[in-house]
Amino acid sequence: MLSRTADHLFWMARYMERAENTARMLDVNLQTSLLPQSADRAEAGWRGLLGISELEDNFKKKYGEVNSANVMHFMVRDEHNLSSILNCLRAARENARAVRGALTTEVWETQNQTWLGFLKQMQSGNFDRDPASFFDWVKHRSHLSRGVRTGTMLEDEAMYFLRLGTFLERADNTARLLDAKLHALGGSFTQSQNGNGNGHGQSQSQQGHETQEVDFYYWSAVLRSVSAFEIYRKVYRNVIRPEKVAELLILRPDMPRSLVACLNGIMEQLQLVANDHSDETMRLAGKLQAQLRWGTIEEIMEGGLHDYLVEFLRSVGDLGVGISQDFLVPMAA
């Protein structure tokens, strides 16, 4: 396959996945912003979303106050934000248009209709009236796009690069979502307590109860944002504990959006498209996969979840550069 064609397919899938994950992050922030909390804490949540997406500087150039309205406008329909849902859906369509010959008619029509549907959503004011409904629409269109690809395309190199883009973007965004909520909670979380009666006064007990209640709503919102609330209940069958949320989204290979599931998918696709230049990229991907496959949540927590996620994001960024150099950039003669 020509590297130019592979590049368009890879980025078509990445932009579609990025639009979905941006909608997921905004949705969870919108939900948690409705919880009883101080104005400073609410602002910290929105600021954390910008920071973990590495967009805070760009936001400051155009918007003054960090609040839900400004951040959602910036992340949904600001043409100057290259990671906005508007620009992601437009880029996904343009990449699809560039390689229509490598796609089925159904796949192209789905991408085109998604872009036209987005314009209609904006013009009708649906986003302003009911942002949660709009975010659900974005997620549905992304699900539809993946489903149509799986149901109508050959299992050939075109599909391999589409999946490679999807898994790489999903790994990046799952890590960013977890880190964004850590930022909103002040960089750490409260371990669940066993309530064994240690002689503390009632006021401290009440404060602990309120803290756990806030944590419950924050982490249940995170689970819902990645369609994992029911999965968590099925796997753990107990109250929502932050360390178990982290374990589910990092180390469970049977959780579709977990980091290890994404790395398993990346390795599978890399093995199918490997060439004479990709040994180092394969090594990096295999190292990341092994760390996730054999790691434990206790080790991760002991070293600090934030530090772990920052290092993971750096490694995923390096992996993306390697994939680009090995497969997507034309080789020098």
N, C-alpha and C positions, 0 to 999 in steps of 0.2 A: 504494500500500500504506500502511496506517495505520502511523505511526511506532512505535506500541506493538507491533504485530506484527513489524515489522522489528527492533526492539530485542530481542525474545525470540529471534528466529532468529539474529541476530548473536551474542548471548551464549551461546546453546545451542552454536553451533559453537566459540566461543572457549573455553568451559569444557571441552568435549570435547578440544580440541587442547591445552589447558593440562594436563589430566590426563595425556595421553600424554607431553608434554614433561617434566613433573615426573617421570614414571616413567623417562624417558630419562636425565635428569640424575642421579637417584638410582642408576640402574643403572651409569652410568659412574663415579660416585664409589665405589660398592661395589667395582667391578672394580679401580680404581686403589688403593683402600685395602688391597688384598691384596698389593700390591707390597712388596718389602723397603724399609722406610723407617723413619725415626725416629717416635716417638709425636707429636712436635711437628708434623712434616710431615703426618702423617695427620690430626691435629686441624685443621690449617690448611686441608686439603681440604674437610672438612665445614663449617668456619666460612666458607670462601669460598662454598660453595653457599648458605648462609643469607644471606650478605652480598649476593651478586649478585641474590638473589631478594627483597631488602629485607625480610627476615623475622627478622634477628638479634635485634632488640629484643623482638619478640613471643616469640621462643624463650626468651630470658633470663628473661622474667617467670615462666615455668613450669618450665623445666628448668635445672639447674645446669651439669653437665658437657656439653661438646660432644663427642659420640662418635657412632658409627654407629647404635647402637640408639636413642638419644634423637632424633637428627635424622630417622631414618627413621620413627619413630613420629609425630613432629611433622608430617612432610611427607606421610604416608600416611593416618593415621586420627585426627588430632587435630581434634575438632569446633570448637575455638576458632581454628584456623588456616583462614582463609577460602580459602587457596590449596592446602589439602591435597587429595589425590586424592579422599578421601571427599566433601568439600564441592564439589569440581569436578564429580564425577559426579552428585551429588544436584542441584546447580544446573542441570546440563545437562538432566536429566530433568524438573525443574520448569519450565524454560523451554519444553521440548518439549510438556509437558502443557498449558501455557497457550495454545499455538497448534496444537493437534492438527488443527484444520481446514485449516491451511496445509501439513500434512505428509501423506505417504502412510501407510497403516496399517503398512507394513513399517518405515518410518523410526521411527515411534512405538514399535513393538514392540521394535526394536533398542535404543533408548534405555532403555526400561523394563527389558528383560532384562539390560542392562549394569549398571544399578543393583542389581537383585536378585542378579545374579551377584557383584557386589562384596561385598554383605552375606554371601553364602555363602562367599566367599573368606576373609573375616575370621573368620567363625564356625568354619570348618573348621580354622583355624590354618595354612592354606597359606602365607600371607605370612610367618609366623614361621619355618616350616620351610625355605622355599625362596623368599627374596625375589626372586631373579633370575627364577624362573618366574612369580611374580606380576607383575613388571614387564612380562614378555613378554605376559601375559594382557591387561594394560591397553592395551598398544600394539596388540594384535590387535583388541580391541573398538573402538578408535578407527579403525583401518583399516576395520573392518566398517561402522562408522557412516558414514564417508565414501563407501564403496563402495555402500551401500544408497541413500544420498541420490542419488548420481550415476546409479544404475541404475533408479530408480523415480520421480523427481520431474521435473516440467516445468522447462524452462530459462526460468524467469520470475524475477520480482523476489525471490521467496522463496529461490531458489537463489543469486541474486547476493549477498544479504546473508549467507547461510550461508558462501559462499566468502570474502567480505570478512572475516568474523570469523576464519575459519581462517587466511588468509594473514597477517593482522595479528598474530595470536597467535604464529604460527610464526616470523615475522621477529623478534619480541621474544625468543622463547625460544632461537633459534639464536644470537643475539648474546650472550645471557646464558650459554649453555653454553660458548661460546668464552672469554668473560671469566672464567668460574668456573675453567676449567682454567689460564688464565694466572695467576690468583690462587694456585692450588695449586702452580704452578711458581715462585712468588716474583715474579710480575709480568712475567716475560720468558721467552724460550726460547732454547735454544742453536742457533745457526745450524749447519747441517751442515758438517763440515770435509772438506777434500779430501785430508788425510793426505799432504802432499807432503814430509814429513821435514824439519823445521826445526831439528833439533838439540836438542829438549827431551829431558829424561830419561825413562826408561821409566815411572817412577811417575806423571808428569804424563800420559803417553800412556795409561796404564791408567785414570787418573781420567777422562780425556776419553771413553774407551770406555764406562765405566760411566755417565757422564752421558748419552751418546747412547742407551745402552740403556734408561735410565729414560725419556728423552724418547720413545723409540719406543713403549714400552708405554702411556705417558700419551696420546699422540696417536692411537695405534691404537684405544684405548678410546673416545676422542672420536669417531672415524670410525664405529666400530661403534654408538655410541649414536644416531647419526643415519642408520643403515643405509647408510653410505657407504664402508665398507672396500673392498668389491669394486669400487665405482665409482672410488675413488682408484687402485687397481691398474690398472684399465682405461684411465684417462685419462693417468696419469703414468708408469706402468710402471717405477717405481724405488722405492728405499727411501723410507720415510715421512719427509718433511721438514716441519717445522712451518710454514714459510712457504707450502708447497704445500697443506697442510691448510687454512690460513687462506684462501688463494686459492680453493680449491674451495668452501668454505662461505660465502664472501662474494661472489665475482665471477663464478662459473660459472653462466650462465643455464640450462644444461641439467641442473644439479643441483637436484632438487626442493625441498630444504630450504635452499638458499642464500639469502642476503639479497636478491640481485638477482632471483632467481626469485620470491620472495615479493612484492617491490615491483612486478614485472611483473604478477603476479596481482592485486594491489591496484588498480593503475591500470586494468586491464581491467574490473574490476567497478565501479570508480568512474565510468568512462565510461558504463557501462550504466545507472547509477542517478542520474546527475548531475541537479541541479535548479538553480533560480535563485540558491540560497544557497551553493552548494558550490564557487565559483571559487577561494577561498583554500585550501580543503582539496585541491583538484585541483592547485593550484600547488605546495603543499608536497610532495604525493606525487610529482609530476613532477620536482621538484628532487632529491628523494632517489633516484628511479629513475635520473636522469641521472648523478648522482655515482657510483652503482654501475656503471652501464652503461659509462661512459668512464673510470673509475678504474683504477689499476694497483696490484698488490700492493706494488710497490716504493715508491710514494707513501705507501701506508698504513703500511708498516713504518717508513719514514723519519719520519713524524709520530708514531709510537707506536701499536701495535695497541690497547692498552687505552684510550687517549684517543679513538681512532676509534670503538671500540665504545660507550663511554660517550656520546659525542655522537650516535651512531646511535640508541641507546636513548632519549635525550631527544627526538629528532626523531620517533621512532615513537610515543612517548607523546603528543606534540603532535598527531600525525596522528590518533590515537585520539580525542582530545578534539574535534578538528574533525569527524570522522565522527559522533560522538555529537551534536554541536550541529546539524549539517546534516541528519541523517537520522533520528536515534533519539529526540530530544527533541521533544515537540509544539511547533510554532511558535506564538508569541504572536499573538493576534488583532490 
